[in-house]
Amino acid sequence: MRAICFIQETKEADLTMRQQQLVCRRALRKLLWRCKAELFAQAGTEQASLALRPGMANLLKLAACGQVDVLVVVDAGHLCCSRAELDGLLTTLLQYGVHTFGARDGNWIEPGGRCWMTLPGYDEEAFE
């Protein structure tokens, strides 16, 4: 799998950008997925629409070109957006065949809050 990691910094976050990056990288190593790119959105951008955040245009461009298979995030909550906005992003990515994976708990993140089983052999990522 070819993956892109998206890291969103917020002022009141439980994890720093570096900690989020480490959680995603551990998941990639564990699953033997290749990281195509890491996209970062700094604090202050979480109030903006997902489409206007740094890195989102690149993500959608790579998805449209078929250069990525999965978007890896810490979890849905770390995207800092409404359920409707999240569903819009997930639906757009799915149209390009890109699925979204939550590195912290090992679950696929799907539109409408649907949950698929955790990948076999995947233990939750806890930052230590």
MARBAVEX-665127 format. One record per atom (N, C-alpha, C): x, y, z; residue in three letters. Coordinates in steps of 0.02 Angstrom, whole numbers, padded with zeros to 5 digits, always signed. Atoms other than C-alpha are relative to their C-alpha. Example, Ala and Ser with C-alpha at 12.3 -4.5 7.8 and 13.67 -1.06 7.14 Angstrom:
+00045-00059+00000ALA;+00615-00225+00390ALA;+00045+00060+00000ALA;-00042-00059-00003SER;+00684-00053+00357SER;-00039+00055+00037SER;
//
This chain:
+00042-00059+00000MET;+00000+00000+00000MET;+00044+00062+00000MET;-00034-00064+00002ARG;+00057+00175-00040ARG;-00041+00049+00043ARG;+00036-00040-00049ALA;+00011+00291+00103ALA;+00022+00073+00002ALA;-00015-00070-00016ILE;+00001+00476+00142ILE;-00023+00009+00072ILE;+00018-00016-00069CYS;+00003+00532+00324CYS;-00020+00073+00003CYS;+00022-00069-00011PHE;-00094+00687+00373PHE;+00002+00015+00074PHE;-00010-00019-00069ILE;-00045+00773+00535ILE;-00029+00069+00010ILE;+00031-00065-00015GLN;-00153+00914+00608GLN;+00020+00022+00070GLN;-00019-00028-00065GLU;-00080+01021+00747GLU;-00058+00043+00026GLU;+00050-00044-00031THR;-00202+01102+00868THR;+00030+00025+00066THR;-00026-00030-00061LYS;-00173+01212+01019LYS;-00015-00042+00062LYS;+00019+00040-00058GLU;-00265+01097+01141GLU;+00006-00075-00013GLU;-00005+00071+00019ALA;-00210+00931+01065ALA;+00032-00042+00055ALA;-00030+00046-00047ASP;-00168+00779+01168ASP;+00068-00024-00025ASP;-00063+00020+00029LEU;-00024+00741+01049LEU;+00030+00057-00041LEU;-00034-00050+00042THR;+00105+00857+00971THR;+00002-00027-00072THR;-00008+00022+00070MET;+00136+00851+00784MET;+00050-00057-00004MET;-00052+00052+00000ARG;+00292+00747+00816ARG;-00027-00066+00026ARG;+00030+00060-00028GLN;+00196+00623+00924GLN;-00049-00032-00049GLN;+00046+00026+00050GLN;+00061+00606+00791GLN;+00039-00033-00057GLN;-00042+00028+00053GLN;+00195+00578+00661GLN;+00028-00068+00019GLN;-00027+00064-00024LEU;+00273+00440+00766LEU;-00053-00055+00002LEU;+00055+00049-00001VAL;+00104+00353+00791VAL;-00013-00025-00071VAL;+00013+00020+00070CYS;+00075+00355+00602CYS;+00058-00041-00028CYS;-00058+00037+00025ARG;+00252+00297+00563ARG;+00004-00071+00028ARG;+00001+00067-00029ARG;+00238+00152+00685ARG;-00052-00044-00034ARG;+00052+00038+00035ALA;+00077+00098+00601ALA;+00024-00021-00069ALA;-00026+00016+00066LEU;+00159+00107+00430LEU;+00051-00056+00002LEU;-00050+00054-00007ARG;+00305+00000+00488ARG;-00033-00066+00017ARG;+00035+00061-00023LYS;+00190-00124+00573LYS;-00037-00034-00058LYS;+00040+00026+00056LEU;+00083-00142+00416LEU;+00040-00009-00064LEU;-00045+00003+00058LEU;+00231-00134+00295LEU;-00027+00040-00059LEU;+00024-00045+00052TRP;+00153+00010+00200TRP;+00053+00052-00013TRP;-00050-00051+00020ARG;+00263+00132+00104ARG;-00031+00070+00006ARG;+00024-00069-00008CYS;+00244+00316+00149CYS;+00020+00041-00061CYS;-00011-00041+00060LYS;+00226+00421-00008LYS;+00013+00073+00019LYS;-00009-00069-00021ALA;+00213+00587+00085ALA;-00029+00010+00070ALA;+00028-00021-00064GLU;+00180+00669+00253GLU;-00023+00072-00009GLU;+00029-00067+00007LEU;+00066+00820+00252LEU;-00015+00028+00069LEU;+00007-00031-00066PHE;+00061+00942+00398PHE;-00043+00063-00005PHE;+00039-00061-00007ALA;-00067+01073+00448ALA;+00012+00027+00070ALA;-00020-00028-00064GLN;-00009+01188+00586GLN;-00058+00029+00039GLN;+00051-00028-00044ALA;-00107+01256+00733ALA;-00026+00065-00029ALA;+00032-00059+00028GLY;-00230+01390+00683GLY;-00037-00017-00064GLY;+00034+00019+00063THR;-00280+01302+00522THR;-00058-00048+00014THR;+00053+00048-00014GLU;-00397+01179+00611GLU;-00070+00030-00003GLU;+00065-00034+00005GLN;-00536+01310+00607GLN;-00022+00006-00073GLN;+00016-00006+00072ALA;-00527+01317+00416ALA;-00032-00065-00025ALA;+00028+00059+00032SER;-00621+01198+00304SER;+00056-00048-00018SER;-00051+00050+00018LEU;-00528+01036+00270LEU;+00030+00015-00068LEU;-00024-00013+00068ALA;-00516+01083+00086ALA;+00050+00057-00004ALA;-00044-00058+00001LEU;-00424+01244+00130LEU;+00063-00008+00042LEU;-00058+00010-00043ARG;-00295+01169+00247ARG;+00062-00019-00041ARG;-00062+00017+00036PRO;-00113+01152+00196PRO;+00004-00076-00011PRO;-00010+00070+00016GLY;-00080+00987+00110GLY;-00060-00035-00031GLY;+00060+00034+00026MET;-00260+00944+00064MET;-00003+00001-00076MET;+00000-00002+00073ALA;-00242+01002-00116ALA;+00048-00052-00027ALA;-00048+00051+00021ASN;-00087+00892-00133ASN;-00028-00070+00009ASN;+00030+00065-00013LEU;-00178+00745-00055LEU;-00051-00018-00055LEU;+00051+00014+00051LEU;-00324+00760-00176LEU;+00031-00009-00069LEU;-00034+00007+00064LYS;-00206+00782-00324LYS;+00032-00069-00007LYS;-00031+00067+00001LEU;-00108+00624-00279LEU;-00053-00055-00004LEU;+00054+00050+00002ALA;-00271+00529-00250ALA;-00029-00004-00071ALA;+00029-00001+00067ALA;-00341+00584-00419ALA;+00046-00032-00052ALA;-00049+00029+00047CYS;-00181+00528-00507CYS;+00012-00074+00014CYS;-00009+00071-00017GLY;-00191+00356-00424GLY;+00067-00016+00031GLY;-00066+00010-00029GLN;-00026+00380-00333GLN;-00001-00020+00073GLN;+00006+00017-00071VAL;-00093+00336-00160VAL;-00060-00047+00010VAL;+00053+00048-00015ASP;-00199+00196-00087ASP;-00035+00013+00066ASP;+00028-00009-00066VAL;-00226+00250+00092VAL;+00024+00065+00032VAL;-00016-00059-00040LEU;-00233+00407+00198LEU;+00005-00025+00072LEU;-00010+00021-00070VAL;-00162+00375+00373VAL;-00003+00062+00044VAL;+00006-00052-00050VAL;-00216+00487+00517VAL;+00002-00033+00069VAL;-00001+00028-00067VAL;-00201+00465+00705VAL;-00069-00030+00014VAL;+00069+00023-00006ASP;-00391+00452+00716ASP;-00044+00056-00028ASP;+00045-00050+00031ALA;-00544+00545+00650ALA;-00001+00065+00040ALA;+00002-00059-00042GLY;-00543+00664+00798GLY;+00057+00048-00013GLY;-00058-00043+00012HIS;-00371+00729+00752HIS;-00005+00038-00066HIS;+00011-00041+00060LEU;-00439+00797+00587LEU;-00035+00065+00017LEU;+00031-00062-00024CYS;-00534+00929+00688CYS;-00051+00029-00049CYS;+00052-00024+00046CYS;-00687+00942+00577CYS;-00067-00031+00019CYS;+00067+00027-00014SER;-00874+00910+00581SER;-00008-00068-00035SER;+00014+00065+00030ARG;-00945+00739+00538ARG;-00017+00008-00074ARG;+00019-00011+00070ALA;-01019+00810+00377ALA;+00061+00014-00043ALA;-00061-00016+00038GLU;-00852+00881+00322GLU;+00045-00061-00007GLU;-00039+00062+00002LEU;-00763+00719+00367LEU;-00029-00048-00051LEU;+00032+00045+00049ASP;-00890+00618+00268ASP;+00011+00023-00071ASP;-00014-00026+00067GLY;-00864+00733+00119GLY;+00070-00018-00023GLY;-00069+00019+00018LEU;-00676+00704+00122LEU;+00005-00074-00013LEU;-00004+00072+00007LEU;-00695+00517+00146LEU;-00033-00024-00064LEU;+00036+00019+00062THR;-00821+00503+00004THR;+00041+00019-00061THR;-00042-00022+00056THR;-00709+00604-00112THR;+00059-00048-00009THR;-00058+00045+00005LEU;-00558+00495-00071LEU;-00021-00070-00024LEU;+00023+00066+00022LEU;-00660+00335-00094LEU;-00014-00002-00075LEU;+00012-00003+00073GLN;-00707+00393-00270GLN;+00065-00012-00038GLN;-00066+00012+00031TYR;-00520+00384-00308TYR;+00030-00066+00023TYR;-00025+00064-00025GLY;-00503+00216-00220GLY;+00047+00005+00060GLY;-00043-00012-00058VAL;-00415+00290-00068VAL;-00041-00009+00063VAL;+00033+00012-00064HIS;-00466+00225+00103HIS;+00038+00038+00054HIS;-00031-00038-00055THR;-00430+00311+00269THR;+00007-00046+00060THR;-00017+00045-00054PHE;-00346+00221+00413PHE;+00018+00039+00063PHE;-00016-00031-00065GLY;-00340+00272+00597GLY;+00056-00038+00033GLY;-00059+00034-00025ALA;-00166+00230+00659ALA;-00003-00017+00074ALA;+00001+00011-00072ARG;-00205+00243+00844ARG;-00037-00065+00019ARG;+00040+00059-00018ASP;-00340+00108+00851ASP;-00001-00055-00052ASP;-00003+00051+00052GLY;-00310+00014+00689GLY;-00064-00010-00038GLY;+00064+00005+00036ASN;-00483+00048+00617ASN;+00000+00041-00064ASN;+00013-00038+00060TRP;-00533+00102+00444TRP;-00053+00052+00017TRP;+00048-00054-00013ILE;-00626+00268+00449ILE;-00041+00007-00064ILE;+00045+00001+00058GLU;-00777+00265+00334GLU;-00054+00053+00007GLU;+00054-00049-00003PRO;-00915+00388+00287PRO;-00059-00026+00041PRO;+00058+00019-00040GLY;-01066+00388+00401GLY;+00017-00034+00065GLY;-00021+00031-00063GLY;-00964+00322+00547GLY;+00001-00075-00002GLY;-00004+00073+00004ARG;-00965+00143+00481ARG;+00068-00022+00024ARG;-00064+00027-00025CYS;-00832+00039+00564CYS;+00011-00070-00028CYS;-00020+00066+00020TRP;-00741-00110+00494TRP;+00045-00027+00055TRP;-00040+00029-00053MET;-00647-00231+00604MET;+00072+00025-00003MET;-00070-00017-00004THR;-00474-00189+00663THR;+00041-00051-00039THR;-00041+00047+00038LEU;-00339-00265+00555LEU;+00028-00054+00046LEU;-00026+00055-00042PRO;-00286-00436+00622PRO;+00072+00013+00020PRO;-00068-00009-00025GLY;-00131-00427+00730GLY;+00020+00071+00014GLY;-00016-00070-00011TYR;-00143-00239+00750TYR;-00019+00019+00072TYR;+00013-00024-00067ASP;-00127-00176+00928ASP;-00005+00075-00001ASP;+00007-00073-00003GLU;-00181-00001+00974GLU;+00068+00033+00011GLU;-00061-00040-00008GLU;-00044+00130+00962GLU;-00010+00047+00058GLU;+00001-00047-00056ALA;-00016+00218+01126ALA;+00068+00034+00000ALA;-00064-00036-00001PHE;+00114+00354+01129PHE;+00029-00006+00070PHE;-00033+00010-00065GLU;+00237+00316+01267GLU;+00052+00053+00012GLU;
//
